[in-house]
């Protein structure tokens, strides 16, 4: 058990050091030696745990993506008021996690390193973006089945995300927009939920 705990700690240090180095100097310019030095580990330890720096960045994204998972204890969708609360909670969590400066920096890295590290963008899509869309689509499809919404779940999923985000992520990626406050995040989520319910009355 002690060895496993030590390995988890080393892994955590390596991922933290790797992400910091990638954010500061860029993925292509960061060497595994620099990451090992920052993490206070040997290059052998680094390669044993991850193999290469692309695997490190993929692991960083995967761990962040875990925070975006939808709670399994969502209330049953008995009425439109409950549906509004569920959608607002979903939108609030999504915006809170994805507007985190570290997450935005990872998105920026994925965009800039599409050629050098294609797995990064693929991981972002498969581990973060796709599960989010599928979870939201499931909520909306259940609402349709319960007679609380009228429309096509896939289309309504895109509508909700469009209402929620607007051009916020573009501004964050370009560093022309500040991260929204908790109050602003909740306002956006509530407004997106209200408009969706208004547009798709059963």
N, C-alpha and C positions, 0 to 999 in steps of 0.2 A: 504493500500500500504506500509505503514511504517513497519508493522508487516512482510509482505512478504520480504521486503528488509533486515530486520534483520534476518529472517530465512535463506535467501540466504547467508548472511555473516557468520552465525553460521555453515551452511553446508560446506561452503568453508573452514573455519578454521578446521573443523573436518576432512575433506578429506585430507587437507594438513598435519595435524598432524598425521593422520593414515598412510599415505604413507611414511612420514619421519620415523616413528617408525618401520614400516615393513621393510624398506630398511636398517635401522641401526641394528635392533635386530632380524629380521626374523618374519615371520607371526605367527608361533606357540608360540613364546616366548613373543609376544606383548599382553598386557592385555588391556581390554577396559578402565580400570582405567587410565592406562598410556596415552592412546589416549585422554581421557577426560581432564586429567591434562594438557597435551600439548596444547590442543585446548582451554583451559580455559572455559570449559563448565561442566555442571553436567552430571553424567552418565545417569540421566533421560532424559536429552536433547538428548544425544547421541542415546539412545535406541528408543526415540520417532521418530527421523529422519531416523535411519538406521536399528534398530533391533539387528544387531550383527556385528562383525568385518568383517566377510566374505562379508556381504552386502556393507560394506565400501570399501573394496578392489575392488569389482565388480563395484561400482560406480566410483571409480578412473579410472578404465580401460575404462568404458563406456564414461567418459568425454574426455579422451585422444583419444578415437576412433573417436570422432566427428571431430577431426582435420584432419583425413585421408580421409574425404569424398571428392569425386571428384567434382570439380566445375560444375555447371549445364550449364554454358555459354561457353562450349568448342566450338571451331570453327567447321564449317561443314567440313567433310573430302572430299575436292574437288580434292586434288592431293597428291602425295606421300611426297612432301615437307611439307605440312600442317600436314600430318599424323606423320611425323618424329618429328615435333615441339610438337604435342600433346603428343606423347609417351615420349619425353624427359621431358616435363613439368610434366607429370604423375610420371615418375621415379624420378625426382628431388624432388618433394613434398614427395613421399613415403620414400625415403632415408633420407631426412631432418627430417621428423617427427619420423621415427622409429629408427634412430640412436641417438636420444636424450637420454642422460644418464638415465633419469627417466624412459623412455619407456623400455630401455634395462633392467633396474633394475626390472621393472614389469614382463618382460618376464622371468627373472631369478627366480623371486618369484613364478611365475606360474609353472615353471618346478620343483622347489624344494618343492612346497606345493601341488603337484598333489593328494596326499593321504589325507592330512588334509583339503584341500579346493578345491575339484574338480571343483566347479563352476568358479573358477578363470581362469583355462585353457579353460573351455567351453566358458566363456565370451570373452576371447581373440580370440578364433576361430570364434565365431558368430558375435562379434561386430567389430572386426578389420580385421583379416586375410580373412575371407570369403567375406565380402563386397569389399575388395580390389581386390581380384581375379575376382569377378563378374563384377566390374566396368571396369577392364582392359579387360576382355573377351568381354564386350559389345563394347568397342572401337575397338577391333580387329575384331569382327564380323561385325561391321558397315563398316570397311575398306574392308573386304572380299566382302560384298554386293556391295560396290562401285567399285569393281574391282581393288583395290589398293594393295591387298595382295592375295596370293594363299596358301591355306592350311586349316587345321582344327583349329578353334579359341581356343579350349581348349588346344591343344598341343602348339600352339603359345604363349598362355598366360604363360604356364609353362616355355617355352623357354626364353621369355623376362625376367621373374622374376629370372630365373637362371643366365642369362647374367648380370642382374642388381646387384644381390647380391653376386654371387660367394660364397666365404667362409667368407664374411665380418661379418655376424651376429654371426657365430660360434666364431670368434675371439673376438667380442665384449662381448659375453656371458662369455667367458673364461677369459676376461680381458687381453688378449695378444695382442690386436689391439686397437689403438687409434681411436676415432671418426674421420671419414674423414672430411676434410675441405669442405667448400662450393664449391670450385673449383674442388676438387676431386669428390664430389657428382655429379656435373654437367657433368664432364667428363664421369663418369660411366653411367649416364642416356643417354647421347648422344651416347656413344659407343654401349650400348645395343639396342638403337633404330636403329642405322645404321646397325648393324649386322642382326637384325631381318628383316629389309627391304631387305637386300641383300640376305638373305636365302630364303625369301618367295616372290620373284618377281612374280607378276600376269602375 
